[in-house]
């Protein structure tokens, strides 16, 4: 089960504060993209957009990342 967007780990993932190497590389690429966006513009609005993007990605591909997300959350 995917936690709600309000869970603090989503922000930590988007910012790169939690270091994770997912088995399926697409998750790593998406997180790196969000981290670059936040490095360029660290506003609250950009952070919310990145959290939305990260949450939507892992919700869409929950079955692929289920085991890794379970250990993370």
HULINCOR-V229261 format. One record per pair of residues at least 12 apart in sequence whose ideal C-beta (glycine too) atoms are under 10 Angstrom apart, sorted by sequence separation. I is the first residue (numbers start at 1). J is the second residue. D is the distance in Angstrom with one decimal. If there is no record, write none. Layout:
BEGIN
I;J;D + I;J;D
END
This chain:
BEGIN
19;31;9.9 + 34;46;9.0 + 37;49;7.8 + 38;50;6.1 + 18;31;9.3 + 34;47;9.1 + 37;50;6.0 + 13;27;9.5 + 58;72;9.6 + 16;31;7.2 + 34;49;8.7 + 35;50;8.3 + 58;73;10.0 + 14;30;9.7 + 15;31;9.6 + 16;32;8.1 + 34;50;4.0 + 37;53;8.8 + 13;30;9.8 + 14;31;7.2 + 33;50;8.7 + 34;51;8.5 + 13;31;6.0 + 16;34;8.2 + 17;35;9.6 + 14;33;10.0 + 15;34;8.1 + 16;35;4.3 + 31;50;9.1 + 34;53;6.2 + 14;34;4.6 + 15;35;6.8 + 16;36;9.5 + 30;50;9.7 + 33;53;8.3 + 34;54;6.1 + 13;34;8.0 + 14;35;7.2 + 33;54;9.8 + 13;35;9.1 + 16;38;7.9 + 31;53;9.6 + 14;37;8.7 + 15;38;5.9 + 16;39;8.7 + 30;53;7.2 + 31;54;6.8 + 34;57;9.4 + 14;38;6.6 + 15;39;9.4 + 30;54;6.9 + 30;56;9.8 + 31;57;8.8 + 11;38;9.8 + 15;42;8.6 + 27;54;9.1 + 30;57;5.3 + 31;58;9.8 + 30;58;8.8 + 27;57;7.2 + 26;57;8.2 + 27;58;7.3 + 30;61;9.6 + 14;46;9.3 + 15;47;7.4 + 14;47;6.6 + 14;48;9.4 + 27;61;7.5 + 14;49;9.2 + 15;50;8.1 + 26;61;7.6 + 11;47;6.4 + 14;50;4.1 + 15;51;9.5 + 22;58;9.5 + 10;47;9.8 + 11;48;9.1 + 13;50;9.0 + 14;51;5.4 + 24;61;7.7 + 27;64;8.2 + 13;51;8.4 + 14;52;9.4 + 26;64;8.5 + 27;65;6.0 + 11;50;8.3 + 12;51;10.0 + 14;53;7.8 + 22;61;9.9 + 26;65;9.4 + 10;50;8.8 + 11;51;5.8 + 14;54;5.1 + 24;64;5.5 + 10;51;4.8 + 13;54;5.7 + 14;55;9.2 + 23;64;8.6 + 24;65;6.8 + 27;68;8.0 + 10;52;9.1 + 13;55;9.4 + 22;64;8.9 + 23;65;8.2 + 27;69;9.4 + 5;48;8.7 + 10;53;10.0 + 11;54;8.9 + 22;65;6.3 + 7;51;9.4 + 10;54;5.8 + 23;67;8.5 + 24;68;8.7 + 6;51;9.0 + 9;54;9.8 + 10;55;5.7 + 13;58;8.8 + 20;65;9.9 + 23;68;6.6 + 5;51;5.6 + 22;68;5.7 + 5;52;6.8 + 21;68;9.2 + 22;69;9.1 + 7;55;8.9 + 10;58;8.7 + 20;68;7.3 + 5;54;8.7 + 6;55;9.8 + 20;69;9.5 + 5;55;4.7 + 22;72;9.5 + 4;55;8.2 + 5;56;9.1 + 20;71;9.5 + 3;55;8.7 + 20;72;6.5 + 2;55;7.2 + 2;56;9.9 + 5;59;9.5 + 18;72;7.3 + 3;58;9.6 + 2;58;6.1 + 2;59;5.1 + 2;60;9.8 + 13;72;7.9 + 2;62;5.7 + 9;69;9.5 + 12;72;9.7 + 1;62;8.3 + 2;65;9.4 + 9;72;6.5 + 10;73;9.3 + 2;66;9.2 + 9;73;5.9 + 1;66;9.0 + 3;69;8.6 + 7;73;6.9 + 2;69;7.0 + 1;69;8.9 + 1;70;8.7 + 3;72;9.5 + 3;73;5.3 + 2;73;8.3 + 1;73;8.7
END
